Amino acid sequence: MKYVLMGIGNELNGDDGVGNTLAREFVERGWLAIPCETVPENFVSVIEREKPEVLVMVDAAEMDIEPGDFRVVREERLDSEGFGTHGMPLSHLVSNLGRHAGIIIFVGIQPGKTRLGDVVSPVVEDGKKRLMDILRRKDWGAIKKLE
């Protein structure tokens, strides 16, 4: 089975970069981890080539939950206010990638500090580590869904 992790975000803006830092640090047999910065659409060809059975996308997202907590976000929620900071609307990207991946799981991590020059906060760093453990176990069901 092939797994791909796409980390999304801007590392210059503190917690907004958590998806990228997760992808940079995530090394696991059977996984391809890609830090996509703010342009995940530039990596569509990689997904087309790899044809993963499971594609996990991780990005900081304003969800009105505690910083560092994370949720699976349904595709239809990706066009809402908290998910639109990238070049292409994330719902369009996910829809396009759906032709090349078996299962797509979009995980939002609630940021705390996102000002230019901030670093990833300790509480978001802890959330990132908890998510990495879940991904290593491939225990998608352990991730709560955004209501």
C-alpha positions in Angstrom: 0.0 0.0 0.0 1.2 3.5 -0.9 0.7 6.5 1.4 1.4 10.1 0.6 1.5 13.0 3.1 1.2 16.6 1.8 2.1 19.3 4.3 0.7 22.7 3.5 1.4 26.2 4.9 3.8 29.1 5.4 6.6 28.5 7.8 7.3 32.2 8.0 4.0 32.7 9.8 4.4 30.5 13.0 1.8 27.9 13.4 0.6 28.3 9.8 3.7 26.3 8.8 2.8 23.2 10.9 1.8 21.1 7.9 5.1 21.7 6.3 7.1 21.0 9.4 5.2 17.8 9.9 6.0 16.7 6.3 9.7 17.6 6.8 9.9 15.5 9.9 7.7 12.6 9.0 9.9 9.7 7.9 8.1 6.4 7.8 8.5 3.3 5.6 5.8 3.2 2.9 5.1 6.9 3.1 6.1 9.8 0.8 6.0 13.1 2.7 6.0 16.3 0.7 6.3 19.8 2.2 4.2 21.7 -0.3 4.6 25.2 1.2 1.6 27.4 0.1 1.3 25.8 -3.3 0.1 22.2 -3.0 -1.3 22.4 -6.5 2.3 22.3 -7.8 2.5 18.7 -6.6 -0.5 17.3 -8.5 1.9 15.5 -10.9 3.5 13.7 -8.0 0.1 12.4 -6.9 -0.8 11.5 -10.5 2.5 9.5 -10.7 2.3 7.8 -7.2 -1.4 7.0 -7.3 -1.5 6.6 -3.5 -4.2 4.5 -1.9 -4.3 7.0 0.9 -3.4 10.7 0.6 -3.3 12.8 3.8 -3.2 16.5 3.5 -2.3 18.6 6.6 -2.7 22.4 7.0 -3.2 24.9 9.7 -6.9 25.9 9.8 -9.0 28.2 11.8 -11.7 25.9 13.2 -12.6 27.6 16.5 -11.1 24.8 18.6 -8.1 24.7 20.9 -4.7 25.5 19.4 -2.9 22.3 18.6 -6.1 20.2 18.3 -6.8 18.8 14.8 -9.8 17.5 12.9 -10.6 15.7 9.6 -12.3 18.3 7.4 -14.8 17.3 4.8 -14.2 18.5 1.2 -17.4 20.7 1.2 -16.1 22.6 4.3 -12.8 23.5 2.6 -14.2 26.6 0.9 -15.1 28.2 4.2 -13.3 31.1 5.6 -10.7 29.2 7.6 -9.3 27.3 4.6 -8.7 29.7 1.7 -5.2 31.0 2.0 -3.6 29.1 -0.9 -3.3 29.7 -4.7 -6.1 27.3 -5.6 -9.2 26.7 -3.5 -8.5 23.6 -1.5 -11.8 22.0 -2.4 -10.9 22.2 -6.1 -7.5 20.7 -5.4 -9.0 17.8 -3.3 -11.5 17.2 -6.0 -8.8 17.1 -8.7 -6.6 14.8 -6.6 -9.5 12.4 -6.1 -9.0 11.1 -9.5 -5.5 9.9 -8.6 -5.8 8.8 -5.0 -8.0 6.1 -3.3 -8.8 7.9 -0.1 -8.1 11.6 0.7 -8.0 12.7 4.3 -7.7 16.5 4.9 -6.6 17.3 8.4 -6.7 20.8 9.8 -4.6 21.8 12.8 -5.8 24.7 14.8 -3.1 27.4 14.9 -2.4 29.8 17.8 0.1 32.3 16.6 0.4 33.2 12.9 2.2 36.5 12.7 5.1 36.9 10.4 8.3 35.8 12.2 6.5 33.7 14.8 7.7 30.1 15.3 5.5 27.1 15.8 4.1 27.3 19.3 4.7 24.5 21.9 1.0 23.6 22.0 0.8 23.2 18.2 4.1 21.3 18.2 2.5 18.9 20.6 -0.5 18.5 18.4 1.7 17.9 15.4 3.5 15.1 17.3 0.2 13.5 18.3 -0.9 13.6 14.7 2.3 12.0 13.5 1.8 9.1 15.9 -1.7 8.6 14.5 -0.3 8.6 11.0 2.4 6.1 11.8 -0.3 3.8 13.2 -2.5 4.5 10.2 -5.4 5.0 12.7 -7.5 7.5 10.7 -10.5 6.8 12.9 -8.6 8.3 15.9 -8.9 11.7 14.3 -12.1 13.5 15.3 -14.2 15.0 12.4 -14.9 18.7 12.3 -18.6 19.2 13.0 
